[in-house]
Amino acid sequence: QVQLVESGGGLVQAGGSLRLSCASSGRTFSRYAMGWFRQAPGKEREFVAAISWSDSSITNYGNSVKGRFTISRDNAKNTVFLQMNSLKPEDTAVYYCAASDTTYTGGSNFGNYDYWGQGTQVTVSS
């Protein structure tokens, strides 16, 4: 069983930055593709970013965050990060970390992911 715990959310002004972290416990972290999703009130869960397992050679981003967000991982610390720059009010949402042990890259389909964190709130004020 894998447990994921997100942190780093908060309130920030538009144009600012936040760095989310997701710490994993349980089985070998490097064997999981990792992803970030978000969900705003009244909206469906949206893909944000994903990173392949082990060597982190493949990353993917949702169109709305490309060029502003960066996903990375530190396998030694069992942690995946989401650096969010140039934040916009429309980035306001609960951000969820997810782990996939069935795919290499994770991808944008939330059905690919087997484990989920509890979420962390990000609020961007205008």
Backbone as JSON, one array per atom type, in Angstrom:
{
  "sequence": "QVQLVESGGGLVQAGGSLRLSCASSGRTFSRYAMGWFRQAPGKEREFVAAISWSDSSITNYGNSVKGRFTISRDNAKNTVFLQMNSLKPEDTAVYYCAASDTTYTGGSNFGNYDYWGQGTQVTVSS",
  "N": [[0.84, -1.19, 0.0], [0.51, 2.21, -0.82], [1.05, 5.36, 0.54], [0.24, 8.73, 0.15], [1.12, 12.06, 0.73], [0.32, 15.34, 0.44], [1.72, 18.66, 0.44], [2.36, 22.19, 0.92], [0.53, 23.85, -0.26], [-1.53, 26.87, -0.38], [-2.32, 30.38, 0.04], [-1.85, 32.73, -2.5], [-0.82, 35.59, -4.38], [-1.85, 36.6, -7.67], [0.43, 35.91, -10.27], [2.4, 35.07, -8.6], [4.33, 32.42, -6.97], [4.29, 28.94, -6.07], [5.37, 25.96, -4.44], [4.57, 22.71, -4.56], [4.67, 19.7, -2.67], [4.86, 16.16, -2.54], [4.9, 13.55, -0.52], [5.83, 10.16, -0.32], [5.08, 6.98, 1.06], [5.73, 3.54, 1.8], [5.83, 1.11, -0.7], [8.52, 0.75, -3.16], [9.35, 3.83, -4.23], [10.5, 4.79, -6.61], [9.56, 3.14, -8.58], [7.11, 3.98, -9.38], [5.14, 5.82, -11.62], [4.34, 9.25, -11.43], [1.81, 11.68, -10.79], [0.11, 14.86, -11.01], [-3.0, 16.24, -10.31], [-5.85, 18.44, -10.45], [-8.72, 19.96, -8.92], [-11.3, 22.14, -9.21], [-13.96, 23.9, -7.53], [-17.11, 22.67, -8.48], [-16.18, 21.76, -10.89], [-14.73, 19.29, -13.14], [-12.18, 16.85, -12.33], [-8.92, 17.72, -13.26], [-6.15, 17.1, -15.35], [-2.81, 17.88, -14.54], [0.08, 17.49, -14.48], [2.6, 15.01, -15.19], [5.08, 12.51, -14.46], [7.54, 10.2, -15.49], [8.42, 6.94, -14.13], [11.33, 5.98, -12.19], [13.88, 7.07, -13.99], [12.86, 9.55, -14.59], [12.59, 10.54, -17.17], [10.56, 11.29, -18.87], [8.14, 13.74, -19.12], [4.9, 15.18, -18.82], [2.4, 17.66, -19.5], [-0.58, 19.43, -18.69], [-2.45, 21.45, -20.99], [-3.14, 23.96, -20.02], [-1.22, 24.63, -18.17], [1.28, 24.44, -19.22], [4.61, 25.55, -19.63], [4.51, 27.08, -17.37], [4.33, 25.52, -15.07], [6.3, 23.01, -13.42], [7.13, 19.67, -13.11], [8.85, 17.45, -10.96], [10.99, 14.94, -9.47], [12.37, 13.39, -6.56], [13.86, 10.63, -6.0], [15.37, 9.59, -3.93], [14.36, 10.83, -1.74], [11.79, 10.05, -1.78], [9.82, 11.7, -2.92], [7.72, 13.83, -4.85], [7.53, 16.79, -6.77], [5.84, 19.88, -7.51], [6.44, 22.64, -9.14], [5.1, 25.77, -9.32], [4.69, 28.51, -11.23], [4.04, 31.95, -12.14], [1.33, 32.17, -11.37], [-2.23, 32.04, -11.77], [-5.56, 33.28, -11.18], [-7.35, 31.34, -12.08], [-6.01, 29.03, -11.57], [-6.7, 28.25, -9.11], [-7.61, 25.7, -6.95], [-8.11, 22.39, -5.53], [-5.28, 20.48, -5.2], [-4.1, 17.35, -6.2], [-1.98, 14.63, -5.59], [-0.82, 11.72, -7.29], [-0.16, 8.21, -7.79], [1.08, 5.77, -10.05], [1.31, 2.37, -10.67], [1.08, 0.89, -12.89], [1.63, 2.0, -15.3], [4.19, 3.47, -17.37], [4.62, 6.2, -17.83], [2.56, 7.46, -16.55], [0.64, 9.66, -17.4], [-2.32, 11.45, -18.65], [-4.77, 10.43, -17.96], [-6.86, 9.92, -15.33], [-7.64, 7.45, -14.54], [-5.45, 5.85, -14.8], [-4.05, 5.84, -12.49], [-3.26, 4.55, -9.3], [-3.1, 5.16, -6.63], [-3.89, 7.81, -4.4], [-3.4, 11.07, -2.98], [-4.6, 13.15, -0.25], [-5.06, 15.71, -0.98], [-4.28, 19.22, -1.46], [-4.99, 22.59, -0.81], [-4.9, 25.2, -3.14], [-4.97, 28.61, -3.54], [-5.4, 31.35, -5.56], [-5.24, 34.72, -5.6], [-6.68, 37.59, -7.18]],
  "CA": [[0.0, 0.0, 0.0], [1.26, 3.46, -0.92], [0.39, 6.54, 1.11], [0.74, 9.97, -0.42], [0.75, 13.22, 1.54], [0.68, 16.59, -0.21], [1.93, 19.84, 1.26], [2.85, 23.34, 0.18], [-0.54, 24.71, -0.76], [-1.76, 28.09, 0.38], [-2.86, 31.55, -0.64], [-0.81, 33.5, -3.17], [-1.34, 36.57, -5.32], [-1.62, 36.31, -9.08], [1.81, 36.17, -10.66], [3.31, 34.49, -7.63], [4.77, 31.03, -7.14], [4.2, 27.98, -4.98], [5.95, 24.65, -4.72], [3.88, 21.62, -3.88], [5.41, 18.48, -2.44], [4.06, 14.96, -2.26], [5.76, 12.53, 0.08], [5.29, 8.81, -0.47], [5.57, 5.93, 1.95], [5.31, 2.23, 1.36], [6.68, 0.4, -1.63], [9.59, 1.49, -3.81], [8.82, 5.04, -4.87], [11.03, 4.99, -7.96], [8.85, 2.28, -9.52], [5.82, 4.56, -9.67], [4.93, 7.08, -12.32], [3.65, 10.16, -10.53], [1.06, 12.72, -11.46], [-0.64, 15.88, -10.27], [-4.3, 16.63, -10.84], [-6.49, 19.46, -9.64], [-10.17, 20.04, -9.05], [-11.9, 23.37, -8.72], [-15.37, 23.7, -7.17], [-18.05, 22.57, -9.58], [-15.53, 21.33, -12.13], [-14.17, 17.95, -13.14], [-10.77, 16.75, -12.04], [-8.14, 18.1, -14.43], [-4.75, 16.7, -15.38], [-1.85, 18.98, -14.46], [1.42, 17.08, -14.9], [3.0, 13.65, -14.85], [6.49, 12.21, -14.66], [7.75, 8.76, -15.57], [9.1, 6.38, -12.98], [12.77, 5.74, -12.21], [14.82, 8.11, -14.42], [12.17, 10.83, -14.8], [12.95, 11.03, -18.49], [9.4, 11.75, -19.62], [7.17, 14.56, -18.4], [3.76, 15.66, -19.6], [1.7, 18.75, -18.84], [-1.84, 19.9, -19.23], [-2.26, 22.63, -21.83], [-3.33, 25.21, -19.27], [-0.09, 24.91, -17.27], [2.55, 24.32, -19.94], [5.45, 26.73, -19.6], [4.42, 27.74, -16.06], [4.51, 24.52, -14.02], [7.33, 22.01, -13.65], [7.09, 18.51, -12.23], [10.15, 16.79, -10.76], [10.95, 13.96, -8.39], [13.6, 13.02, -5.87], [13.6, 9.25, -5.57], [16.06, 9.35, -2.67], [13.51, 11.38, -0.68], [10.42, 9.56, -2.0], [9.0, 12.91, -3.02], [7.51, 14.47, -6.14], [7.31, 18.22, -6.58], [5.21, 20.65, -8.58], [6.79, 24.06, -9.05], [4.06, 26.52, -10.02], [5.07, 29.91, -11.41], [3.08, 32.8, -12.87], [0.01, 31.65, -11.02], [-3.4, 32.79, -12.18], [-6.74, 32.94, -10.36], [-7.95, 30.1, -12.57], [-5.27, 27.88, -11.03], [-7.26, 27.93, -7.8], [-8.18, 24.34, -6.92], [-7.44, 21.41, -4.68], [-4.3, 19.76, -6.0], [-3.93, 15.98, -5.75], [-0.86, 13.82, -6.05], [-1.25, 10.36, -7.58], [0.89, 7.28, -8.17], [0.67, 4.7, -10.94], [2.26, 1.27, -10.8], [0.7, 0.12, -14.07], [2.07, 2.69, -16.51], [5.54, 4.02, -17.27], [4.62, 7.66, -17.82], [1.41, 8.02, -15.82], [-0.28, 10.2, -18.38], [-3.37, 12.38, -18.27], [-6.0, 9.74, -17.59], [-6.79, 9.64, -13.89], [-7.84, 6.02, -14.34], [-4.15, 5.17, -14.81], [-3.41, 5.99, -11.19], [-3.74, 3.57, -8.33], [-3.08, 5.72, -5.28], [-4.14, 9.25, -4.39], [-3.29, 11.79, -1.73], [-5.83, 13.76, 0.25], [-5.19, 17.01, -1.62], [-3.87, 20.44, -0.79], [-5.69, 23.72, -1.42], [-4.15, 26.33, -3.69], [-5.85, 29.71, -3.84], [-4.68, 32.45, -6.19], [-6.07, 35.92, -5.56], [-6.43, 38.51, -8.3]],
  "C": [[0.89, 1.25, 0.0], [0.43, 4.57, -0.3], [1.06, 7.79, 0.57], [0.22, 11.15, 0.4], [1.26, 14.48, 0.85], [0.9, 17.69, 0.82], [2.38, 20.98, 0.36], [1.78, 24.25, -0.39], [-0.7, 25.94, 0.1], [-2.37, 29.17, -0.48], [-1.72, 32.37, -1.23], [-1.47, 34.48, -4.13], [-1.04, 36.13, -6.76], [-0.22, 36.76, -9.48], [2.85, 35.56, -9.75], [3.61, 33.03, -7.91], [4.48, 30.23, -5.88], [4.89, 26.7, -5.42], [5.23, 23.61, -3.88], [4.82, 20.42, -3.75], [4.44, 17.34, -2.17], [5.02, 13.88, -1.77], [5.07, 11.17, 0.04], [5.89, 7.87, 0.57], [5.09, 4.59, 1.41], [6.32, 1.6, 0.41], [7.63, 1.32, -2.37], [9.05, 2.63, -4.66], [9.27, 5.14, -6.32], [10.32, 4.14, -9.01], [7.49, 2.83, -9.91], [5.94, 5.78, -10.58], [4.08, 7.95, -11.41], [2.93, 11.25, -11.31], [0.46, 13.71, -10.48], [-1.92, 16.18, -11.04], [-4.85, 17.75, -9.96], [-8.0, 19.46, -9.9], [-10.67, 21.32, -8.4], [-13.36, 23.1, -8.38], [-16.28, 23.69, -8.39], [-17.46, 22.12, -10.9], [-15.0, 19.91, -11.99], [-12.68, 17.99, -12.78], [-9.97, 16.92, -13.33], [-6.7, 17.64, -14.29], [-3.85, 17.94, -15.37], [-0.49, 18.57, -15.02], [1.67, 15.65, -14.49], [4.47, 13.46, -15.17], [6.69, 10.7, -14.6], [8.52, 8.26, -14.35], [10.59, 6.25, -13.25], [13.57, 6.96, -12.67], [14.18, 9.44, -14.75], [12.39, 11.4, -16.19], [11.79, 11.61, -19.28], [8.48, 12.53, -18.69], [6.07, 15.0, -19.36], [3.01, 16.7, -18.8], [0.35, 19.0, -19.5], [-1.63, 21.2, -19.99], [-2.33, 23.94, -21.04], [-2.14, 25.56, -18.38], [1.26, 24.84, -17.96], [3.31, 25.64, -19.93], [5.44, 27.46, -18.27], [4.71, 26.77, -14.91], [5.6, 23.54, -14.42], [7.2, 20.89, -12.62], [8.49, 17.9, -12.15], [10.0, 15.79, -9.62], [12.33, 13.74, -7.83], [13.37, 11.63, -5.3], [14.28, 8.93, -4.23], [15.21, 9.83, -1.49], [12.06, 10.94, -0.82], [9.42, 10.71, -2.15], [8.91, 13.37, -4.47], [7.1, 15.91, -5.88], [6.53, 18.79, -7.77], [5.54, 22.11, -8.33], [5.81, 24.83, -9.92], [4.45, 28.0, -10.04], [3.98, 30.64, -12.19], [1.65, 32.35, -12.62], [-1.11, 32.63, -11.39], [-4.59, 32.43, -11.28], [-7.4, 31.64, -10.8], [-7.17, 28.85, -12.18], [-5.79, 27.47, -9.65], [-7.99, 26.6, -7.84], [-7.57, 23.56, -5.77], [-6.54, 20.59, -5.59], [-4.03, 18.39, -5.37], [-2.7, 15.35, -6.39], [-1.37, 12.4, -6.27], [-0.07, 9.51, -8.04], [0.32, 6.15, -9.03], [1.73, 3.61, -10.96], [1.94, 0.38, -11.99], [1.12, 0.79, -15.37], [3.47, 3.27, -16.29], [5.52, 5.54, -17.11], [3.49, 8.27, -16.99], [0.36, 8.52, -16.79], [-1.4, 11.02, -17.79], [-4.67, 11.73, -17.83], [-5.96, 9.36, -16.11], [-7.06, 8.17, -13.59], [-6.55, 5.22, -14.35], [-3.53, 5.08, -13.43], [-4.09, 5.14, -10.14], [-3.85, 4.12, -6.91], [-3.19, 7.24, -5.37], [-3.89, 9.82, -2.99], [-4.6, 12.45, -1.37], [-6.06, 15.15, -0.34], [-4.7, 18.16, -0.77], [-4.47, 21.63, -1.55], [-4.7, 24.77, -1.91], [-5.17, 27.41, -4.07], [-5.03, 30.87, -4.37], [-5.62, 33.65, -6.25], [-5.68, 36.87, -6.69], [-6.03, 39.89, -7.8]]
}
